[in-house]
Amino acid sequence: MEVLANAGVMALASMFVGVLPLIMGVAYAIWPNDERLTLMRPLSLAAVFASVGGMAMGFISELRFMSRTGTVSFTPQVATGTAESLVPVFFGFGCLTVGWLCVTLGLWRRS
């Protein structure tokens, strides 16, 4: 939870976009219809792009930190920043995995 407390606006926004396909996947698992399945695909693309964008923003912030402090070695602060940069990708792809598993369940229920 400490990582989320230190997350910037871009990281939080990219993680919010990752939740949208998860919600749509759960809705499709409960009430499967073509409209929900059609919305799942563009929401998934948005989540992928938001996750990669959040990771890129984290790496940009990390590189700015390194340039300001003159750090050229892999210090604990650099390791922490790099790890925090990967959180949006981990979260976004985790939400996508669960969302698409819910879609699979909905497709199974439909047939």
N, C-alpha and C positions, 0 to 999 in steps of 0.2 A: 504494500500500500504506500510505502514511502516513495516509490518510483512515480506513482500517480500524483502524489502531492508536489513533486518537483517537476512534473511534466509541464511543458509550455502549451500555449493555446493551439498551436498547429498539431502537436501530438494528441491532445485531447480531442480536437476536431476530427482528426483522422481515425481515432478509435471510435468516435461516435458514428462515423459513416460505416465502420465495420460492423456495428450492431444492427444496422438496418437490414442487411440480408438475413441475419440470424432471426430477427423478428418475422420477416416475410417467410422464411423457411418453416418456422413454428406455425405460422398462420396457415401455410399450405398443408402442413401435416394434419392440422385439425380440420380445416375446411378446404379440401383440394378442389381447385377449379383452374381453368386455363388462364384467367387474368392474373392470378397470383404467380403462376409459373412463368408467365411472360414477363412480369416485373422482376422476377428473381435474377434473370440474366443481366440486365443493365445495372441492378443494384450490386451484383457481384463484381462487375467491372469497376464500378465506382469504389467499392471497398478495396480492390487490388490497387487501384491508382492512388487512393488516399493513404493506404498503408505504405506504399513505396515512397510517396511524397513525404509522409511523416518521418520515415527513416532517413530520407535525404536531408530533411531539415535538421534532424538530430546530428547527422554527420557534419553538416555545415556549421552548426553551433559548436561542435567539438573542434573542428578545424580553426574556427575563430578563437576559441579558448587557447588552443595550442599556439596560435600566432601572437596572441597578446602576452602570454606568459613566457614565450621563448622556449617552450618545451619541445624537445626533439626526440625524447625517449618515451618509451611506453611506461608511464608512471601509473600509480593507482588511480589518480584523477582521470587520466586518459582512458583507462580501462573502464571506469565507472561511466564515463560519458559515452563510450562506445556501446556498452551494455544497454544503457538507457535509450540509445538511438535505435536499438533493435526491438524495443517493446511494442511500438505501433505495428510492426510487421507480424510479430508473434501473436499479438491480440487479434489483428485483423484476419489473419489466415486461420486462427483458431475459430473465430466466429463464422468464417466461411465454411470451414469443415463441418461444424455442427449444423449450420443452416442447410447445407446440401445433403447431409444425412437426414435431416427432417424432410427435405423434398423427396428423398428416396423412400422414406416411410409413407409420405403422401401418395406417391406413385404406386406403391405397393397396395395401399388401401383402395385406390381408385380402380385397380384391375380386378 
